[in-house]
Amino acid sequence: MNRTLLISSLTILLLAGCADYQLVAYDTDENYLNFNHPFTDKAIAEVLARAETLCRQRKQVAIQTSRICSLSQCTTNYQCVDQADVTKYGL
C-alpha cells in the first residue's frame, strides 16, 4: 500500500466519526463511491462534496448515479468519470 493511499484511508476513517455520512465502499482501483447518510440537506451536501473531492484526486468528475431514500436514511452512489465523457455524453 503506497503512502498516499494509507494517509487517505486513515483520514477517511478519522473524519467518518465527525460526518453525518458513512462512506461504505471506495476502492482506489475502481471509480464507484457508495455513501449511507441521513435524509437531510446537510448530509446530501456533505456527501456530494466528499464525492467531488475523491474524484478530483483522480482528476475526474463525480456523477451521481443513484439515490435511494427512506424517510430518514439514504444510500447515494457516485461514479468518477473523465471530464471528456461528461461533455461527450451529457452526464
C-alpha positions, 0 to 999 in steps of 0.5 A: 500500500503506497503512502498516499493511499494509507494517509487517505484511508486513515483520514477517511476513517478519522473524519467518518466519526465527525460526518453525518455520512458513512462512506461504505465502499471506495476502492482506489482501483475502481471509480464507484463511491457508495455513501449511507447518510441521513435524509437531510440537506446537510448530509446530501451536501456533505456527501456530494462534496466528499464525492467531488473531492475523491474524484478530483484526486483522480482528476475526474468528475463525480456523477451521481448515479443513484439515490435511494431514500427512506424517510430518514436514511439514504444510500447515494452512489457516485461514479468518477468519470473523465471530464471528456465523457461528461461533455461527450455524453451529457452526464 
